[in-house]
Amino acid sequence: MPATRSPRSTRGRRAGLVVGLLALGATAACGTTGSDTPANGISTTTSTLLAPWQGTFTTSSLPAPVQTLRAVACASASRCFAVGSTAATATVPSGPVVMATTNGGRTWTLQSLPPGLGYLSGIACATARACTAVGQAGGTGVGPGAVVTTTDGGSTWTSQAVPTGTTDVTAVDCRPRGSCTALGTVDGHVATLAPAGAGGAWAVGGPLPPAASSATSLSCTDDEDCWATTSNAVDSAHAVGGIASTSDGGAAWAFETVPVGTGQLNAVTCSRASAPSTSTSTTTTGTAASCTAVGTTSTVINGTRVGQGIVLTSANGGVTWGSAPVSPTAADLLDVSCGAGPCVAVGSSVATAVQAGVVVLTPATGASAGIWRRAVTAPEALPLTGVSCVSLASCVVVGESVSARLTSSA
């Protein structure tokens, strides 16, 4: 299923900067109009599918001491896993978190993790019982990279061996009932990582182009065809986003051409189309794929959210990418999920005193198809960092100290 990714490479770790332990639950109905809904919009009786959600967020408690949530993966409408960090104290540094829900995000429980982990920032699930989370071991921020897996629905998590020289693992994708692929920093270069066979060890595969300084997201339609968003450093304070693809399981990667004005890219999701591709480009996978990537026009690393959210789409497996219209209320889009049919993206609102998390949605069909409009805004000055949708009626969103459950009554 679509992978979640590491946002650290473009926005930095925010552990220690977020206060409060909140869960945001939304009962959100599909709207009947195409206009932006108010930040505190209410549910309405609906007759039109796929228009922007309307609804309000309500708070409930997350397990202490969860502070920051980075990514979420839903294996079904009821079972999801989220990763993040605990709150640091004067004597105890922040640590890793894996939370699980069996009721679609209404309540969450903490999972027991192996010792020695520093943080986790990405997670993907092949089934409701088999998931892989990635991040970094140790508490110094210099590695080594970490991969932990569960095959029993989170009852136990086991650390996997990563190749020597791996300092961070930043993105992971697992195919439904299939294998997993990850991207990490190995000997100073971004490279493919994959299970090496029995014993739980992972092996290094092909490198991404040298311009990639880190991988922010990974999405694969099968064991051969994958797309990654990357952060490509310009200088110590700026980076631009790139999209790289592989058609041989990560042995060789090539950058694709993105529109002028693209800033940092934070997430990508791709799904296989039914019709074979007719393109002869070497970046095509042989079967057309529909891809969506999100980010911002801003190139500033770890700075104030002063950009405009961007959505890039490709209907031919990345041979060409175009920009889609996005609501001006979105300053930075941090994750996207298209499992519901229409795509749902989350991020932060315009750079004001209250940089609230924002959810935007695009209708899949009809006159409004392809136009991304604000669906709902969180009532906290906290960005939303991850989203996973398995159906139109079931999306779970996580953020910095928040999780949200969005449902549709339509």
Phi, psi and omega per residue, in radians:
M1 nan 2.833 -3.047
P2 -0.960 2.401 -3.050
A3 -1.487 2.698 2.898
T4 -1.696 2.991 -2.890
R5 -2.489 3.053 3.115
S6 -1.592 2.137 3.069
P7 -1.565 -0.024 -3.008
R8 -1.146 -0.590 -3.017
S9 -1.174 -0.389 3.133
T10 -1.969 -0.286 -3.089
R11 -2.229 -0.171 3.105
G12 1.421 2.787 3.083
R13 -1.303 2.336 -3.107
R14 -1.901 0.151 3.110
A15 -1.002 2.330 -3.098
G16 1.626 -0.255 -3.138
L17 -1.741 -0.201 -3.065
V18 -1.891 2.375 3.130
V19 -2.028 2.711 3.098
G20 1.581 2.575 3.085
L21 -2.080 1.802 -3.011
L22 -2.218 2.586 2.873
A23 -2.137 2.233 -3.138
L24 -1.813 2.055 3.114
G25 -1.871 2.355 -3.134
A26 -2.154 2.274 2.903
T27 -1.771 1.820 -2.941
A28 -2.171 2.153 -3.141
A29 -1.661 2.636 3.057
C30 -1.160 2.269 -3.045
G31 -1.307 2.866 -3.133
T32 -1.808 -0.117 -3.130
T33 -2.160 2.945 -3.131
G34 -1.695 0.063 -3.099
S35 -1.463 2.773 3.054
D36 -1.063 2.432 3.073
T37 -1.518 2.672 3.090
P38 -1.156 2.757 -3.092
A39 -1.025 -0.550 3.132
N40 -1.953 0.663 -3.113
G41 -1.051 2.727 -3.102
I42 -1.998 2.787 3.133
S43 -1.145 2.563 3.123
T44 -2.331 2.730 3.011
T45 -1.201 2.309 -2.975
T46 -2.183 2.735 3.041
S47 -2.323 -0.134 -3.096
T48 -1.979 2.082 3.118
L49 -1.321 2.729 2.916
L50 1.278 0.092 2.994
A51 -1.405 2.924 -3.074
P52 -0.985 2.467 3.059
W53 -1.106 2.604 2.961
Q54 -2.198 2.514 -3.134
G55 2.963 3.111 3.100
T56 -2.178 2.674 3.073
F57 -1.626 2.417 2.991
T58 -2.141 2.597 -3.023
T59 -1.705 2.566 2.971
S60 -2.613 2.947 -2.991
S61 -1.472 2.458 2.923
L62 -1.663 2.813 3.122
P63 -1.089 2.276 3.021
A64 -1.222 2.518 0.045
P65 -1.831 0.805 -3.139
V66 -1.050 2.320 3.120
Q67 -2.091 -0.919 -3.040
T68 -2.153 2.244 3.059
L69 -1.882 2.326 -3.019
R70 -1.919 -0.558 -3.013
A71 -2.759 2.741 -3.128
V72 -2.502 2.518 3.065
A73 -2.385 2.211 3.116
C74 -1.896 2.130 3.097
A75 -1.494 -0.343 3.097
S76 -2.737 3.124 -3.141
A77 -1.146 -0.406 -3.095
S78 -1.795 -0.576 -2.998
R79 -1.866 2.092 3.115
C80 -2.388 2.734 3.053
F81 -2.218 2.476 3.090
A82 -2.294 2.578 3.128
V83 -2.133 2.686 3.135
G84 -3.116 -2.554 -3.051
S85 -2.366 2.717 3.028
T86 -1.535 2.879 3.091
A87 -1.362 2.345 3.081
A88 -1.383 2.663 3.029
T89 -2.118 -3.096 -3.139
A90 -1.131 -0.401 -3.076
T91 -2.060 -0.293 -3.079
V92 -2.164 2.140 3.108
P93 -1.245 2.893 3.076
S94 -1.127 2.640 -3.118
G95 -2.351 -3.137 -3.070
P96 -1.390 2.707 3.117
V97 -2.363 2.346 2.800
V98 -2.194 2.171 3.084
M99 -1.991 2.683 3.115
A100 -2.322 2.572 3.014
T101 -2.278 2.489 3.084
T102 -2.020 0.156 3.139
N103 -2.307 0.629 3.032
G104 1.259 0.374 3.070
G105 1.774 0.008 3.125
R106 -1.148 -0.751 3.098
T107 -2.373 2.693 -3.086
W108 -2.296 2.595 3.044
T109 -2.238 2.559 3.113
L110 -1.335 2.525 3.070
Q111 -1.754 2.603 3.082
S112 -1.460 2.243 -3.052
L113 -2.004 2.728 3.079
P114 -1.101 2.678 3.108
P115 -1.237 2.783 3.012
G116 1.624 0.011 3.127
L117 -1.443 2.472 3.089
G118 -1.620 -0.898 3.066
Y119 -2.804 2.789 3.055
L120 -2.190 2.410 -3.049
S121 -2.348 -0.040 3.117
G122 -2.577 2.609 3.141
I123 -2.677 2.552 3.067
A124 -2.565 2.631 -3.099
C125 -2.203 2.317 3.043
A126 -1.470 -0.591 3.082
T127 -2.506 -3.123 3.104
A128 -1.192 -0.256 -3.114
R129 -1.980 -0.281 -3.061
A130 -2.023 1.948 -3.124
C131 -2.357 2.715 3.107
T132 -2.263 2.253 3.089
A133 -2.043 2.573 -3.069
V134 -2.304 2.764 3.124
G135 3.011 -2.263 -3.051
Q136 -2.504 2.516 3.074
A137 -1.583 2.832 3.116
G138 1.334 2.962 -3.105
G139 -1.992 0.216 -3.063
T140 -1.697 -0.223 -3.132
G141 1.456 0.139 -3.114
V142 -2.032 0.250 3.061
G143 1.718 -3.034 0.062
P144 -1.329 2.980 3.069
G145 -1.157 2.774 -3.084
A146 -2.325 2.450 2.987
V147 -2.313 2.204 3.083
V148 -2.209 2.519 -3.073
T149 -2.322 2.721 2.990
T150 -2.320 2.510 3.064
T151 -2.140 0.133 -3.104
D152 -2.246 0.567 3.078
G153 1.297 0.341 3.089
G154 1.710 0.001 3.091
S155 -1.089 -0.664 3.056
T156 -2.376 2.482 3.052
W157 -2.092 2.411 -3.062
T158 -2.176 2.331 3.079
S159 -1.297 2.418 3.106
Q160 -1.854 2.589 3.100
A161 -1.334 2.320 3.090
V162 -1.914 2.771 -3.105
P163 -1.043 2.577 3.061
T164 -0.995 2.370 -3.134
G165 1.645 -0.048 3.107
T166 -1.384 2.030 -3.109
T167 -1.732 -0.314 3.135
D168 -2.847 2.556 3.004
V169 -2.107 2.066 -2.890
T170 -1.976 -0.237 -3.112
A171 -2.653 2.594 -3.127
V172 -2.613 2.584 3.057
D173 -2.438 2.410 3.063
C174 -2.209 2.292 3.100
R175 -1.389 2.592 3.132
P176 -0.944 2.116 3.136
R177 0.981 0.463 -3.104
G178 -2.275 -2.660 -3.043
S179 -1.606 3.043 -3.108
C180 -2.132 2.667 3.054
T181 -2.325 2.534 3.119
A182 -2.328 2.879 3.019
L183 -2.195 2.404 -3.134
G184 -2.630 3.019 3.090
T185 -1.646 2.040 -3.097
V186 -2.191 2.075 -3.130
D187 0.909 0.679 3.062
G188 1.480 0.034 -3.124
H189 -2.195 2.601 3.069
V190 -1.387 2.254 -3.048
A191 -2.493 2.815 3.070
T192 -1.317 2.458 3.023
L193 -2.208 2.445 -3.138
A194 -2.622 2.647 3.089
P195 -0.996 2.414 -3.077
A196 -1.628 -0.005 -3.117
G197 2.189 -2.661 -3.111
A198 -1.087 2.586 3.091
G199 1.781 -0.161 3.038
G200 1.438 0.048 -3.137
A201 -1.395 2.638 3.071
W202 -1.947 2.566 -3.119
A203 -2.064 2.690 3.136
V204 -1.499 2.420 3.092
G205 -1.932 -2.518 -3.069
G206 -1.300 2.660 3.119
P207 -1.464 2.683 2.953
L208 -1.363 2.890 3.117
P209 -0.927 2.566 -3.036
P210 -0.992 -0.456 -3.112
A211 -1.162 -0.359 -3.124
A212 -1.284 2.065 3.099
S213 -1.619 -0.382 3.032
S214 -2.852 2.777 3.073
A215 -1.798 2.289 -3.112
T216 -1.791 -0.311 -3.106
S217 -2.878 2.756 -3.140
L218 -2.550 2.355 3.062
S219 -2.457 2.248 -3.123
C220 -2.163 2.417 3.066
T221 -1.581 -0.308 3.078
D222 -2.837 -2.945 -3.086
D223 -1.297 -0.172 -3.102
E224 -1.891 -0.622 -2.932
D225 -1.861 2.009 -3.085
C226 -2.420 2.693 3.050
W227 -2.273 2.492 -3.126
A228 -2.328 2.450 2.912
T229 -1.638 2.479 -3.091
T230 -2.261 2.733 2.969
S231 -1.814 2.104 -3.100
N232 -1.947 1.927 -3.027
A233 -1.130 2.352 3.003
V234 -1.723 -0.823 3.006
D235 -2.683 -2.955 -3.045
S236 -1.160 -0.313 -3.075
A237 -2.037 -0.058 -3.053
H238 -2.403 2.610 3.080
A239 -2.630 2.656 3.042
V240 -2.047 2.787 -3.114
G241 -1.620 2.629 3.062
G242 -2.353 2.792 3.034
I243 -2.186 2.105 3.123
A244 -1.987 2.621 3.141
S245 -2.358 2.732 3.064
T246 -2.405 2.548 3.075
S247 -2.117 0.216 -3.127
D248 -2.303 0.582 3.077
G249 1.307 0.315 3.085
G250 1.711 0.119 3.076
A251 -1.231 -0.651 3.129
A252 -2.396 2.377 3.142
W253 -2.168 2.613 3.067
A254 -2.451 2.497 3.081
F255 -1.290 2.512 3.008
E256 -1.757 2.855 -3.109
T257 -1.531 2.141 3.124
V258 -1.855 2.744 -3.099
P259 -1.057 2.624 3.056
V260 -1.069 2.435 -3.128
G261 1.670 -0.047 3.089
T262 -1.194 2.215 3.059
G263 -1.671 -2.273 -3.137
Q264 -1.341 2.415 3.085
L265 -1.939 2.350 -2.979
N266 -2.007 -0.374 -3.057
A267 -2.798 2.651 3.067
V268 -2.513 2.520 3.016
T269 -2.412 2.377 -3.102
C270 -2.280 2.538 3.056
S271 -2.312 2.568 -3.101
R272 -1.314 2.337 3.021
A273 -1.513 2.804 -3.081
S274 -1.423 -0.452 -3.080
A275 -1.587 2.419 3.093
P276 -1.096 2.578 3.105
S277 -1.350 2.493 3.091
T278 -1.790 0.036 -3.111
S279 -1.311 2.608 3.088
T280 -1.820 0.112 -3.126
S281 -1.124 2.520 3.132
T282 -1.253 -0.267 3.113
T283 -1.517 -0.075 3.117
T284 -1.471 2.690 -3.040
T285 -1.698 0.042 -3.099
G286 1.637 -0.486 3.018
T287 -2.183 2.256 -3.083
A288 -1.045 2.504 3.078
A289 -2.289 2.524 3.051
S290 -1.723 2.176 -3.047
C291 -2.225 2.563 3.052
T292 -2.346 2.265 3.083
A293 -2.163 2.567 -3.118
V294 -2.279 2.735 3.126
G295 -3.138 -2.406 -3.073
T296 -2.621 2.792 3.038
T297 -1.330 -0.306 -3.097
S298 -1.226 2.499 3.067
T299 -1.923 0.036 -3.078
V300 -1.338 2.271 3.104
I301 -1.499 2.188 3.068
N302 1.007 0.478 3.141
G303 -1.777 -3.062 3.094
T304 -1.098 2.523 -3.106
R305 -1.324 1.571 -3.051
V306 -1.981 0.068 -3.099
G307 -1.580 -2.981 3.035
Q308 -2.050 2.332 3.116
G309 -1.062 2.486 3.140
I310 -2.235 2.611 3.029
V311 -2.239 2.189 3.073
L312 -1.930 2.404 -3.131
T313 -2.279 2.603 3.065
S314 -2.459 2.317 3.098
A315 -1.803 0.059 -3.080
N316 -2.284 0.673 3.048
G317 1.199 0.411 3.081
G318 1.654 0.029 3.076
V319 -1.036 -0.737 3.024
T320 -2.332 2.537 3.092
W321 -2.164 2.427 3.071
G322 -2.222 2.800 3.118
S323 -1.624 2.428 3.092
A324 -1.845 2.588 3.108
P325 -1.114 2.411 -3.100
V326 -2.273 2.469 3.076
S327 -0.932 2.340 3.135
P328 -1.166 -0.145 3.088
T329 -1.307 -0.191 -3.132
A330 -1.695 2.080 3.120
A331 -1.644 -0.571 -3.106
D332 -2.659 2.106 3.096
L333 -1.737 2.200 -2.935
L334 -1.875 -0.342 3.104
D335 -2.768 2.804 -3.120
V336 -2.586 2.519 3.080
S337 -2.396 2.333 -3.122
C338 -2.067 0.279 -3.106
G339 -1.207 -0.254 -3.126
A340 -1.518 -0.072 -3.010
G341 1.840 -1.306 2.908
P342 -1.241 2.705 3.111
C343 -1.592 2.481 3.097
V344 -2.105 2.216 3.109
A345 -2.095 2.625 3.119
V346 -2.271 2.769 3.132
G347 3.103 -2.487 3.141
S348 -2.085 2.699 -3.124
S349 -1.416 -3.088 -3.122
V350 -0.980 2.691 -3.041
A351 -1.318 1.497 3.058
T352 -2.126 -3.035 3.129
A353 -1.064 -0.570 3.084
V354 -1.908 1.757 -3.129
Q355 -1.601 1.185 -3.022
A356 -1.231 2.681 3.037
G357 -1.147 2.562 -3.095
V358 -2.338 2.479 3.040
V359 -1.961 2.268 3.063
V360 -2.178 2.647 -3.024
L361 -2.450 2.525 3.034
T362 -2.003 2.249 3.006
P363 -1.073 2.534 -3.088
A364 -1.465 -0.454 -3.091
T365 -2.442 3.013 3.057
G366 1.553 -3.024 -3.049
A367 -1.138 -0.451 -3.095
S368 -1.655 0.071 -3.114
A369 -1.001 2.350 3.093
G370 1.542 -0.087 3.118
I371 -1.767 2.126 -3.065
W372 -1.638 2.042 -3.107
R373 -2.074 2.653 3.082
R374 -1.093 2.318 3.110
A375 -1.776 -0.802 -3.107
V376 -2.832 2.652 3.139
T377 -2.169 2.332 3.137
A378 -1.270 2.507 -3.094
P379 -1.487 0.529 3.128
E380 -2.279 2.627 3.124
A381 -1.437 1.022 -3.068
L382 -2.429 2.294 3.095
P383 -1.242 2.660 3.006
L384 -1.667 2.253 -2.922
T385 -1.946 -0.288 -3.090
G386 -2.593 2.591 3.108
V387 -2.555 2.487 3.069
S388 -2.473 2.110 -3.129
C389 -2.088 2.257 3.082
V390 -1.880 -0.228 3.085
S391 -2.834 2.974 3.115
L392 -1.075 -0.469 -3.094
A393 -1.678 0.054 -3.032
S394 -2.526 1.765 3.008
C395 -2.254 2.449 3.036
V396 -2.126 2.316 -3.111
V397 -2.107 2.439 3.049
V398 -2.201 2.814 -3.137
G399 -2.763 -2.826 -3.118
E400 -1.368 1.654 -3.086
S401 1.389 0.159 -3.114
V402 -2.309 2.654 2.886
S403 -2.318 2.597 -3.096
A404 -2.341 2.478 3.077
R405 -2.008 2.037 3.141
L406 -1.857 2.250 3.104
T407 -2.243 2.710 3.111
S408 -2.048 2.310 3.096
S409 -1.624 -0.047 -3.080
A410 -1.408 nan nan
